[in-house]
Amino acid sequence: MSIKFTKLGSILLITAISSLFTVQAQAETASQKKDKMQPLTTAEVFEKAFFDRSGDFFQNDRIFSQLNTILGFNRFPEKQITLDGKSVHMLYRDKMQTQAGSGTPIRTRDLINPYTTSLQENPEYIGY
C-alpha cells in the first residue's frame, strides 16, 4: 500500500515541478509574418524608441523586472528611462533635420473651419 502512494506521490511531485517550467506557445499568422517585412512608420519607430529599454507596464509587471527595480542588475529604471529619452531625442532631432533639410517645405491643407471671419475682423472684440 505504501509503495503505491510513494509512486503516486513522486508522479505528482514531478508533474508539479514540470508545470513550473512551462513554455508558452504563440501562434503566428501569415499577416504577422508579412508585417515583419514592411518598414516601420515614423510613429512606430518613436514608440519603439520610447519603450526600448524601460518597457511598458506589462513588461515591468514580471518578477524579473520587479527584482531589477530593487537590485538594478539590468540598470535601474531611472537610467533605463533616461536612455529611452535620449533615444527619442536623437530620433526627433534626426527627423527634424530630415524635414528641414529636404529643401521644399512640407505643406498641408487647412482643417475645415465652420467660421467665415476671424475675431480680429470683429469690431466688438477687444483683444488683450
N, C-alpha and C positions, 0 to 999 in steps of 0.2 A: 504494500500500500504506500509506504513512504517513497519507494522508488518512482512510482507514477507521479507523485507530487513533485519530486525533485526534477524529473524530466519536464513536467508541465511548467514548473517554476523557471527552469532555465530557458524554455521556449518563450515564455512571457518576458523574461528579462532581455533576451536577445531581440525580441520584437520591439520592446520599449526603447532599447538603445538604438536600434536601426531607424526607428521613426524620428529620432532627434536629428539625424543627418540626412533628411530627405532633400532632394534636388527638385526645384520647381521647373516644370517643362513649360515652354512658351511656344505657342503655335505662331508661325509667321505666314501671313497670306501673301499672295502674289503681288498685291498692290503695295505692301510694305517693302518688298524687295525692289519694286520699280521705284519707289520713293527714295531709296538709298542711292540710286544712280543719279537723281536730279540734284543740281546745285542748290545750296541753301539760299533763301531770300535774306534780305538785309535784316528784317525783323527776327528771323530765326538765328542769324549769326549773333545779333545783340543778345538774344535770350540765352544762347549757349554760352557766351562770354560772361553773362551776368550770374549764371548758376554753375559755372565750370568747376571751381574749387570748393565753394561753400555748399553747394547743393540746395535743394528746396526742402520744404518741411518733411515730405515723405521719405527723403533720403536721410535726413537728420533724425528721424524718429527711431532708427535702428539702434541696437545696443552698442554696436561698434562706434557709431557717431556720438553716442552719449558718453562712452568712455574716452573718446577723443576730446570731447569738451572738457573733461576733468583732467586728463593726463597730457593731452596735446602731442601724441606721437605722430600725428599727421598734420601738424601745425594747429595752433589754437584757432577757434572760429573767427576771432577778430583779425588775425593775419590772413585767413582764407578770404574774408570779406574784403580786406584791403587789396589783395591781389586780384580779386574779381573786379573791383572798382578800377584798378589800374588798367586791366584788360579792356573794360568798357570805354574808359577814357581814351586809350590809344586807338581803339576801333572807331570811336566817334571822331577823333582828330583826323584819322585816315579818310573816313567818309566825307568829312567837310573839305579836306584838301582835294579829294577827287571831284567833289561837286564844284568847288570854286575854281579849280584848275582846268576845267573842261573847256573854258573859253566862252561858250554861249551860256547865258543864264537860263536856268530852268523856269519855265513859265507854266502856270496852271490857270485854269478857268476860275472865275469868281464863283462863290457859292450863290445859290438862288436867294434873292433878297425880296421880301414882300413889300418893302418900303420904296417909295419913289423919290423921296427927298432925304436930306440929312438934317441933323439938328442945327448945324451951322447956318443953314438956309432959313431956319425958322426965326422970325424977328422976336418972338415972345421968349425964346430960350436965352437964359443968361448963363453963360459958361463961366466957370470958376477956374 
